[in-house]
């Protein structure tokens, strides 16, 4: 059994200024008992990863609507590897073309949610898939 509450970072990387979706997801997760740290707008991948490591997060949820999804997700995953924090599950959503979704999943993003996904689906997925690797590692 997980000893600490499930902790997730919700972040908006880059110059994208639209954060309504990120806030809706953050609130849905919070209402479901997940501890959520929302980092706000205009975060760099380095800031996001530093926050996740500092907060001992189980997952990072990125919201990307700017078209920079390929670079933002890739950089976060690269930095997590550099920090020896690959047990932090990366997931996210936004307006992401189907071909890019496939590529991102192959590069290590655990799940991507596109417009129209229900909050219940996101919450269920997070509760089932985020935190398991840290729980198994005993952290």
Residue pairs with C-beta under 8 A, 6 or more apart in sequence:
1 135
2 131
2 134
2 135
4 56
5 33
5 34
5 35
6 33
6 34
6 35
6 58
6 59
6 126
6 127
6 130
6 131
7 34
7 35
7 36
7 37
7 55
7 56
7 57
7 58
7 59
8 29
8 34
8 35
8 36
8 37
8 57
8 58
8 59
8 60
8 61
8 126
8 130
9 36
9 37
9 39
9 48
9 51
9 52
9 55
9 57
9 59
9 60
9 61
10 22
10 25
10 26
10 29
10 36
10 37
10 38
10 39
10 61
10 63
11 22
11 38
11 39
11 43
11 48
11 51
11 60
11 61
11 62
11 63
12 19
12 22
12 39
12 40
12 41
12 42
12 43
12 62
12 63
12 64
13 43
13 44
13 45
13 48
13 62
13 64
13 68
13 72
13 75
13 76
14 42
14 43
14 44
14 64
14 66
14 68
14 72
15 42
15 66
15 68
16 41
16 63
16 64
16 65
16 66
16 68
17 41
17 42
18 65
19 40
19 41
19 63
21 63
21 65
21 93
21 94
22 38
22 61
22 63
23 38
24 119
25 61
25 63
25 93
25 119
25 122
26 36
26 38
28 119
28 122
28 123
29 36
29 61
29 122
29 123
29 126
30 36
32 123
32 127
34 123
34 126
34 127
37 51
37 55
37 57
39 47
39 48
39 51
43 51
45 72
45 75
45 76
45 79
46 79
48 60
48 62
48 76
49 60
49 76
49 79
49 80
49 83
49 85
51 57
52 60
52 80
52 85
52 88
53 83
53 85
53 88
56 139
57 88
58 88
58 89
58 130
58 131
58 134
59 88
59 89
59 90
59 91
59 126
59 130
59 131
60 76
60 80
60 88
60 89
60 90
60 91
60 92
61 91
61 92
61 93
61 126
62 69
62 72
62 73
62 76
62 90
62 91
62 92
62 93
62 94
63 92
63 93
63 94
64 72
64 73
64 92
64 93
64 94
64 96
65 94
65 95
69 92
69 94
69 96
69 100
69 104
70 100
70 103
70 104
73 90
73 92
73 104
73 107
73 109
74 107
76 90
77 90
77 107
77 108
77 109
80 86
80 88
80 90
87 133
87 134
87 137
87 139
89 110
89 129
89 130
89 131
89 133
90 108
90 109
90 110
91 109
91 110
91 111
91 112
91 113
91 125
91 126
91 129
91 130
92 109
92 111
92 112
92 113
93 112
93 113
93 114
93 117
93 122
94 114
95 114
95 115
96 104
96 112
96 114
101 112
101 114
104 112
105 111
105 112
110 129
110 130
111 125
111 129
113 121
113 122
113 125
